[in-house]
Each structure stands twice: as structure tokens, then as C-alpha cells.
Amino acid sequence: MKKVLALALAAAMALSMVACGSSAPAEPEAPEVTYKTGLGVVVEVAPTNEDAENEKGAAAQVTSTIVAATFDSNDTIVSVSIDAAQQKASFDLEGKVAGEVDLRTKAEKEFDYNMVAYGGAVAEWFEQVDALEAWMTGKTLAEVTGMEFTENSHGYTDTPAAEDLKASCTISMSAFLEALQKAYDNAVETTGVPAKTGLGIVVSDTVADEDAENEKGASAQIDTTIAAIALDEAGTIVASQIDVAQQKVAFDMDGVAGETDLRTKTEKEFDYNMVAYGGAVAEWFEQVNAFETWMNGKTVADVTGMEFAENSHGYTDTPADEDLKASCTISMSAFLEAIQEAADAAK
């Protein structure tokens, strides 16, 4: 009997070992995917000095190339929006403003940009950018910024060489790729899973005639307020970035332009000097960071429906919320308009 029991026990152990040996190893857990959203802005200024000999007044063109993008933890582009705000202010030979400035972005101009009619392009600017965004989506940052170039029919040597893109997009890439890299470098981690990302842009201008009495030349200031937001499936803001490109081109009494600072307000950081010269509660970029933090977890309606208060400088569109106004007392109107645009355009 003992022998039988011993044999049975041995057989059971053997079967147990076989069963254990044949079991499949546990699947390793997939790493959690995280996301981050960023905003990148590249500013260029092209002033034209007055040319009395050819009867041409001075002009100032400011171009802000803008990218909002969401990336996953593999640096894959999940969503991307591209636009450019290009405004030109012109003056006559007397230094007087010559015509209104078109405040629309290139995408907003749509067919009015007239690349097909006047440049023989394969498509209008906004259509080419739509094709570029679709091509970028699903690729990594390195794949996009490392794209190969070719020369287009107008002699630009930084246009797409990829066969699946160049048939629908032949515009210059350099500023787009620089802005995309900036968006990645500036990106903040989302507080939830983003379903879509939006970009909103609001442009305003302040153009002044020459003032001979006070020996001041003509000037043009372009303010481009930009909002990038990521929204989850419920429409809650899970990441946001706001910036303003504020460039002023000033001419002397001879119609010659001086230098222009090409940095955005965020890029200027402490050089913007709101505390030293305006007695502000914090520098501009710090106040905007506080506003971005306050927005996260709220809906767009919660943010755009915020109540206002008056600050110490008499601006009546500053935050009334007790949690926010201790760290942010700057004007909200342009921000909120850009945020609503970003929400409406989100994809």
C-alpha cells in the first residue's frame, strides 16, 4: 500500500510539473501611453524702407508661423494644426497710413490668398497646409523634422520631396518645421487623454502716421494672440498654452526701419518687465502660466464665461475669480476669443 501511495504521489508530482512547465508565460504589461501638447511660434519681420526715388512709401510685414501639436510618449504626432498670421502695414511718402491691414490669417483667407491664380500653385495655401497636417499625423517628430527637401517651380529649395506629399504640397517647410520643434520643446503633459487639439489666433494692429512735430516716424505694431488647447472626449481642457507675438516696426523720419524684437511675450520672460514698470503681481509669462493651470479641468464654456473685474490699471476684463486673480490680473478678452476659436477648430 505504501508503495502504491508513493507511486501515485510521484505520478501526481510529475503531472503537476508538466502542467506548470506547459503554462504560457505572463504577458508583460504594455507601458502606459501619455500625451503632451505644445505651441510653437516663429516670427519674421520684413520692413521695406521708403524709396522716394521710385515713389514708394515704407512698409512693414510681420509673419508669425504657428503650430499647435499633441504628441504621445513615443513622440508620435497625434494631432497638429498649422497657420500663419502675415500682416502688412503700408505708408505713403508723407509717412501716412496707406490702407487698412488685413487681420486674417493665411488659413482664414482661404481662396482669397490666391496662390493658384497668381502663383500657379498645385492648391491654395490652406489646402496645402491641410495636406501637410494629414501627412504629419501618425509620424514621429524626428520623421517629420528630418523630411527630405526638393526644389519647387519657384526656386524654393525647402519644399517636400516625399512622393506622397509633394503632389499636394509644394510650399516652403523651414518655418513650419522650426515651429513644430518649438511646439514639442514647449509641450506640457496633458491631465487626461486628449481627443482633439485646436489652434486659435486673434490679430490686432496699431498703426501710426509719421508725426513731424514731435519728430516721430511712422510705426506699425501687430499683436497676434494665440491659444492651443487639448480637449478630452467630454470637452474638458486637458492642456493649454497661450502666447502673444507682439512686434513693433518703427521708422525714423527718413522712413528707415529700426530693429524689431522677434521674441514672443512668453519667450521674453523677465525681459517683458511687467513687474518693474507696471507694478504687476507677476511677469506676463508667469501670469499666463497661472491662467493655463486654472483652465485645466474646465470646459471651454467655463473658461469663456468667466466673470471679469477691474484691475489697478483700469482694465475691466481681468479675472474676478478669487483663485486666479491673486496670480493673474491681465486682460482676458483676446485670450478668450482665441480659446473659443481653438475649440471651434479642434480636430
Secondary structure, DSSP 8 states (H G I E B T S, - for coil): -HHHHHHHHHHHHHHHHHHHHHS-----------EEEEEEEEEEEEEE--BTTTTB--EEEEEEEEEEEEEETT-BEEEEEEEEEEEEEEB-TTS-B-S------HHHHGGGG-HHHHH--SS-HHHHHHHHHHHHTTSBHHHHHT--EE--TTS-S-EE--HHHHTT--S--HHHHHHHHHHHHH-EE-SS--SEEEEEEEEEEEEE--BTTTTB--EEEEEEEEEEEEE-TTSBEEEEEEEEEEEEEEB-TTS-B-------HHHHGGGG-HHHHH--SS-HHHHHHHHHHHHTTSBHHHHHT--EE--TTS-SSEE--HHHHTT--S--HHHHHHHHHHHHH--
